[in-house]
Amino acid sequence: MNNKTIKNETIINSMQGALVADAYALGSHWIYDETQLRNLPIDWEDLNTPKAMWHKGKEKGDFTHYGDHGKWLNEYIQTSDYFDPSQYAAFWIKKMENYQGYVDSSSRETLAILKNNPSTLCGASSHDLSIIGRIAPLLFVSKTKEEFLANTQMFVSLTHNSLIALKAAQFFASVLFDVALGAATTEAIKHTAVDPLLARALGAAINSQGQESFNAIRTFGPACGVEGGFEGTIHVLLSYDDYKSAMIANAQAGGDNAARGMIIGMIMGAALKEIPPAWKNGVKNL
C-alpha cells in the first residue's frame, strides 16, 4: 500500500499529537509519589512548569528531552527522502554536543558506544518506552507499512537496542500505520499481531479498558520501561476517545507519563482527534 494514502496532514497531526502530549506531561513528569501527585500545584486544564528537579531550566510550553529528540528526528527527515541510520546518528550526535536538557542513560550509553565504534548502528540496550513516541516523522519516508516497520526498527535500535523495546515499537508502529490509514484505534490494537514477549501484557491491558486510570496505570507500573508502560499506554488508548481526557488521565498518574503520553498522542493525532487549541498555541517550537 503506497504511503500516498496516508495524507501529510495526518502525519503532521500525529507528530503534533505526540509533541503536545510531551509538553503537557512536563508539569508532572517523573513524579512518582502518590500523595504528591494528588496534591501537585498544577492546573490540569493547561500546560504547566515542571515540578520535578530533573527538568531544571525548562518552562511552561517546553518539551521534555523526549520531545526535543522527537523534534530532531523531524528536522533530519526534512533533509532526506529516506531514513539512513548512519546519517541520522551523525545528525543526532551533533545535536547532543550542545544539548542543555536532561541526558538520559540511553543517550549517554549510546554516545559512548558510537564514540568507540562510529560504524555501529546499534546503541544502548535500553528498554525504555520513550523512544516509541518519536517515530511519526518516519511515515514521511516510508512508502509501505513494511518499510515503516523497518525504519522504526533501525531508528529504535540506535538508542534502545533491547528486544522488548524493539518488539513494543513494532506493535505500536503497526497500530499507528493502520490508524493513519483510517482504522479505528480500538480495532487496530485488538487485531495487531503481538510478539509472545508482550502477549500477556497486551491481554492485561485490554482487560483493563474502562477501569479507573490512576490505579490501572500505577498497578501496571508507571516507570520508564516497556514493562508496565506498554500496558498503561494501551489502557489509556482503549479507555478514552478524546485527546484531552486521555492526556489528563495519563498525566495525573505520574511516573514516565511523557513516554506514555507521546505514544497516546501520536496515535490519537493519527486518528485526527482534536488537540486542544490552547495547548497547541502554548507549546513552544511546535
N, C-alpha and C positions, 0 to 999 in steps of 0.2 A: 504494500500500500504506500503510495507516494506521500511525502510529508506535506505536499501542497494541500492535502485535505485537512491538515491542521493549520488554521489561519494564524498569521503572525500576531494578530491582536489577542488570540487565545494564549499564545506563548508569553506575550508581554504581560497579560493579566495573571498568568501563573507565576511569573517572576516577581511581579509586584505583590501578589498574594503572599509569597514567601518572605519578601523583604519587609513588608509592613508588619507581618507577624513577628519578625525578629525585633523590630523597633518597639512594637507593643509589649513584647515579653521582657524588654530590657529592665523595666522597673522592678520586677520580682524575680529576675533570673538568678539562679543559683542560691536561692534562699530555700532552705530545707526544713527549718524548724516550724512545726505546725502552728504553734501558738503565735510565733512571729508572723507567719503568713496570714493568719486570720486577723492580725492587728496592724498590718502594714499601712503606713500613711500614704495610700495610693488611691487615685481616682480611677476606678476600673473602667470608666466610660471614656478614658482618654489615654494618651501616651504619658509616660512618667519618667522622671530621672531615676537612675539606677540606685537601688537601696543596698546592694551588695558591694563589698570593698573591691571585688575583682575588676570592676569597671570604672576605676578612678579616671577622671578626666572626661568621661562620656556624659552627655547631656540629653535632655528630653529631645526625642526625634532622631537621635543617633542609632546606629546599629550596634549590636554586639560584634565581637570578632567574627562570628559566623556570617553575619550579613555582609561585613566587609569583604570576606573571602568570596562570598557569593557574587558581589559586585565585580570582583576581579575576573571571575570566570566570564561574566558577561562582557567585560571590556576586551578580554582576549578573543572571544567568539566574534566580536565586531570586526576583527582584523583578519579573519580566516574563513575559508569556505568549508573547513573540516577541522576535526579535533585531532591535533598532533600532541600526544602526551609529553614528548621531549621538548617541544617548543613551549608548551604550557608550563612545564616545570621551570624552564629558564625565566619565563614571564613571572611566575609565582615567586621564585627566589628573589628576583629584583624587587618585587613589591614588599617582601618580607624584610629586606635590608634596612628600610627606614620606618617600619611599621611601629606605631606608638601604642597600639591596643594590646590586649592580653594575648600572649603567645602560649597556646596550649601544648600539651605534651606531644600530640601527634605532629604538630608543626615543628617543634624543637627536634624531635627524633628524625623526622623526615629531612630536615635541613642538614643534620649530621650525616645521614646516610648518603644524601646527594653530594655532599662535600667530599666524602671518601670515595664515592663511585658515581661520577656525574652521568654515566651512561645508563644507570639503572632506571627503571620505570616503576619500581615498587618501593614504597617508603615505609613509614612506621606501621606496625601491626595493630594499630588502634582499633578497638571495636566500638568506638563512639558512634552514636546515631547521627550526629550533627551534619556529617558530610552529605547525607542523602538529600537534605533540603536545599542544596545548591545546584541541583542537576538540570533545572528547567531550561537554561540557555542552550544546553546541548541539543534541544529539539530543533533549533535553528539550523544545525548542520547534520541532521540525521534524516536520510531520505526514507528509511523504513523503520519499523519497530525493532527489527534485528540490529540495525545499525545503531539505534538509540541505546539499546541494551549493551551493545559492545562498547560504545563511547562512555557509557556510565561506568562500566567495569574498569576501563582504563583510567578514568578520572578518579574514581574512588580508591583504586589500588595505589595511586600515587602517594596518598597520605594516610589511608586507612586500610592497609592491606591485610585484613583478617577475614577468615572465611565467613563469619557471621555477618560482618558489615557488608561484604560483597553480596551475600545471599539476600539480605534485607534490602539492599539497594536495587537488586534485580526485581524483587517483588514490587517495591514502590514505583520503580521506573515503568514497569509493565502497567500498573494501575494508572499512573499519570498519563501514559501514552493513550490508553483506551479512553480515559475520561476526556482528554483533549480532543479526541475524535468524536465525542458525543455520548459515550457510555455513562450510565448513572453510576455514581461513586459507590453506592452500596453493592450494586451488581458486580462492578469491576473488582471490588475487594473480595467478594464471596466466590468469584469464579476465576480468579487469577491463581495459577499454579504456584505452590509454595514449596521451598526445599524442605525435606524432612527435618532439617535442623530447626526450622521455625514452625512446623506444623502444629505442635501443641500450643505454642504461643498464639498462633492465629485463631485456633479454636477457642481459647480462653478469651481473647479479645472480642470475637464475635458474640460469645455468650454474655459479655458484659454490656452489650448495647442497651442503652437506656438506664443503666444504673447511675447512682449519684457519682458524679465525675471526680470530685475531690478524693473520695475514698477509693474509687476504682483505680485511679492513676497512682495513688500512694501505695495501694496494695500490690499493683504490678511492679512498682519501683520507679521513683521519679528521677533517678540519677542519669548520668550521661550515656551509659552503654546501650547497645541494641537490646540487651536483656532487660525487659521491663519497659523501655522506651518504645519498642516496637508495638507492644500491646496497648500502651497508653495512647499512642498516636492513632491507632486503628479504632480504639474505643471512642475517641472524640469524633473522628470522621463518620462513624456509624450513628452516633448519638445526636448530632446537630446538623441542621440543614442550612443554617445561615452562618456566615463568616464571623460576625461579631460575637454571637453567643458561644461559638466554638472557641474563639480566642480568649474570651473571658474565663470560661471554664478551664481551659488548658493553663492559662497564666496563673490562676488562683491556686493551682495545685503545686506550683513552685518547682524546685529542682531544676532540671535542664529543660525548662518549658520553651526556651528558644529553639532547641533542636526539634522537639515535637512540633512546635508551632510552625516552623518553616515548612515541614512536610505537609502539615494540615493545610496551611495557607497556599502552598504550591498546588495541591490537588483541588482545593476549593476554588482557587483562582482559575485553574483549567476548566472547572465546571461553570465558570462565569458567575460565581456567587458575588454579590456586591460587596466590595470592600468599603467600609465607612469613609466617605469623602473627607471628613475632618481628620481621620487618621492618615490618609494618603497625603493630604496637604501639610500635615505636621511632620512628616518624615523628611529628613534632610537627604539631599542627593539621591532621591528615588529614581 
